[in-house]
Amino acid sequence: MTAQGKSMSWRDKTLKELKEFKPGNPEVERLRIFLHGAVGVGKSSTINSINNIFQGRITSDALADATGGHSFTKAYNTFHIRNPSNPKSYCAFAFNDVMGLEECGGVKEQDILLALKGHVKDGYKFNPASPLSEENPYYNKSPSLGDKVHCLVTVLAADKLSFMSSNVINKLKKIQLEASKMGIPYMVLLTRLDEACELVNKDLKKVYESPYIKQQMQKCSDLLDTPMNCILPVKNYHDEIDLNSDLDELMLKALKHIVILADDYVKTCWHTNDMKDQWSSMSWRDKTLKELKYFKPANAQVERVRILLTGPAGAGKSSTINSINSIFQGHITTEALANSTGGRSFTKAYKTYLIEDRSNPGSKYAFAFNDLNGVEENGGVNQGDILLALKGRVKDGYKFNPVSSLSEDHPQYNKSPGLGDKVHCLVTVVAADKLSLMPKEVISKLRAIQLEARDMGIPQVVLLTRVDVACGLMKKDLKQLYKNQYLKQQMDYCNALLGTPMNCILPVKNYSDELDLNNDIDELLLKALKHIVIFAKDYVKTCWYASEMGCSNVTPPSPWLTILKPSTSLPHLSLLQNSINASATNPELKDPWRHMSWSDRKKTLKELQKFKPGYPQVERFNPVSPLSEDHPQYNESPSLGDRVHCLVTVVAADKLSLMQEEVISKMKEIRVGASSMGIPQVVLLTRVDMACELVKKDVRKVYKSQYIKQQMEKCSTLLGTPMNCILPVKNYSEEIDLNNNIDELLLKALKHIVNFADDYLRKMA
């Protein structure tokens, strides 16, 4: 390698910055950095080496063993770095060292997980046979944020990677995964560089010129599924008796990255009440109320859109209806009877609630709500009844029977439902303070209902209620909701539980103990209602379009949905982790490596709206489902208009390294098949904001991000797609309003796709 892969500065500036560093959260006195890894890789030596640099001499506070046969660390201890400029004070970061992982023996994985959560007190002696119990005096029952781990550091030896057993690797990966679930950032320190590479042994400054070290870093990345920019090569002090500037610089660079990640975590953890920037923009009350009062469905067959509320018992379905009605009536109402205990469902019959227009007595607004029995672990509403309600088969007044669903010969079974009888938007109501208490059976039922609604083409929204109960700060100032990290994490958790997109999860507060209306409560509910009504309007408009085209179904059938069953296991969360990973070593390029105009959004949108295919017989693209030839919806004589005109493969920028070989092989096989048909292909690289912190702050910097470019190159290598056919985009996820920069990236990508498809049609003509 002729040039350094990473630039190196020298020592003093970084040391000064670290000595003066203070955490960005006043609740945390010092950051807690947790080191773990296999036996003999140099965990204790790493702590000693860092301490050496700060003390200006060789130290051995963390006892280390040079043989590395079995773990030398036996107890859990916190190592503080004394600030030499003030002997009575310590630097604002501390280290925890644990017993090493062994193939058989060593530290228990459960002990590491307890340590991550702050449950392990100093002095606890590890027991390879059993983990720390809650009754043990060294168990911390009420850990504060300062007790918890703020960055997980995995220490590996560069010269021993090939000798690591699969059992130890699996343990390391499992611990990293659990840390990710907690939102804890992690790094890998690759030690013993001098033992692994003779070039580096002679001159440590050549570490980033060594092909072998780069190969070992790549190997480490492959073994642990860790991004390359989260793997930092270092050399510990071991036979030196004096300090060495080159060694110090490598170690300080690594420490600085770790401290930055840990500080980002404590700034964004659940105790943080205010984020620097709002993650959803809010407007206030009157404009939205006026828009909803004048709303009309975009389909003459539908007098008002029908909104069905479902969810666990006690989540606040009836209270939501009452709260919305209160806003429109100008005073607190209780038309939909609700129960404050929430043990069992209070709603017993199916009823449609209309919102009266006070300015025109006798008339109702153009949206209605249906409330039903809650979903319970054992009992509650029968899933069959919910599916019948979605299809418009249930008449008002039907009393739910948990044992059996409504039968066709029942007098309240609607045999010929019109579009107005059917549900136009499914709203799942869940309580923000009860998410972690939801039984798996209830989650499975909710997801099964959502899948059925999706199969019918019905749009869906989740209302996250009781935000004031979940977070006490909301009781003081509800306007701070979209600055509150804890509630965002609850939305992330809800997203993981139910698979609902973030911009379809809307936090609200219902009226509960209030006697008068409150503008802030109103605005949250009205914003949510506006989104629901828009989704429902789009659905009935689609139904009208389908009927005009002579289609019997709103959406094409999806046979695979009948095969897919809701998971009974809770999906794991990855709160903030991907963006934290990418922020470690993610330089911004001086000049964009791909030209991108950010000022022509309207022009591009206008061009796409006016687009007509170059082949006159084709009006719209219609991908073909892989059906059998004897299926009634198999098209035996497809026209050119029925065929696919462009194949778009969508991959996530933050998940490339997690893609299984089988999935990659299938994608490549599909690509080869499309190529044999002459079909053009594009790859959309999504979630660029989750992959790269730079892009998360400013999506316009997507073509200045070195990390995004690396991910595109990796994607090109994996799938064999040319770089100019890989287009990075950001989808709407947690946003509830449009954003010009997001639009521009998507429109640019769409324009390329449409052009490729049009070229194909011209060629076929």
CORTAZI-V180123 format. One record per run of one state. SS is the DSSP state (alpha for helix, beta for strand, coil for the rest). FROM is the first residue (numbers start at 1). LEN is the number of residues. If there is no record, write none. Layout:
[[SS	FROM	LEN] [SS	FROM	LEN]]
This chain:
[[coil	1	10] [alpha	11	10] [coil	21	10] [beta	31	8] [coil	39	4] [alpha	43	13] [coil	56	19] [beta	75	1] [coil	76	1] [beta	77	6] [coil	83	7] [beta	90	8] [coil	98	3] [beta	101	1] [coil	102	4] [beta	106	1] [coil	107	2] [alpha	109	8] [coil	117	3] [beta	120	1] [coil	121	4] [beta	125	1] [coil	126	13] [beta	139	1] [coil	140	11] [beta	151	7] [coil	158	3] [alpha	161	3] [coil	164	2] [alpha	166	16] [coil	182	3] [beta	185	7] [coil	192	1] [alpha	193	4] [coil	197	1] [alpha	198	5] [coil	203	1] [alpha	204	6] [coil	210	1] [alpha	211	14] [coil	225	3] [alpha	228	3] [beta	231	3] [coil	234	11] [alpha	245	24] [coil	269	16] [alpha	285	9] [coil	294	11] [beta	305	8] [coil	313	4] [alpha	317	13] [coil	330	19] [beta	349	1] [coil	350	1] [beta	351	6] [coil	357	7] [beta	364	8] [coil	372	3] [beta	375	1] [coil	376	4] [beta	380	1] [coil	381	2] [alpha	383	8] [coil	391	3] [beta	394	1] [coil	395	4] [beta	399	1] [coil	400	13] [beta	413	1] [coil	414	11] [beta	425	7] [coil	432	3] [alpha	435	3] [coil	438	2] [alpha	440	16] [coil	456	3] [beta	459	7] [coil	466	1] [alpha	467	4] [coil	471	2] [alpha	473	4] [coil	477	1] [alpha	478	6] [coil	484	1] [alpha	485	14] [coil	499	3] [alpha	502	3] [beta	505	3] [coil	508	11] [alpha	519	30] [coil	549	11] [alpha	560	4] [coil	564	13] [alpha	577	7] [coil	584	4] [beta	588	1] [coil	589	12] [alpha	601	10] [coil	611	29] [alpha	640	3] [coil	643	3] [beta	646	7] [coil	653	3] [alpha	656	3] [coil	659	2] [alpha	661	16] [coil	677	3] [beta	680	7] [coil	687	1] [alpha	688	4] [coil	692	1] [alpha	693	5] [coil	698	1] [alpha	699	5] [coil	704	1] [beta	705	1] [alpha	706	14] [coil	720	3] [alpha	723	3] [beta	726	3] [coil	729	11] [alpha	740	25] [coil	765	1]]
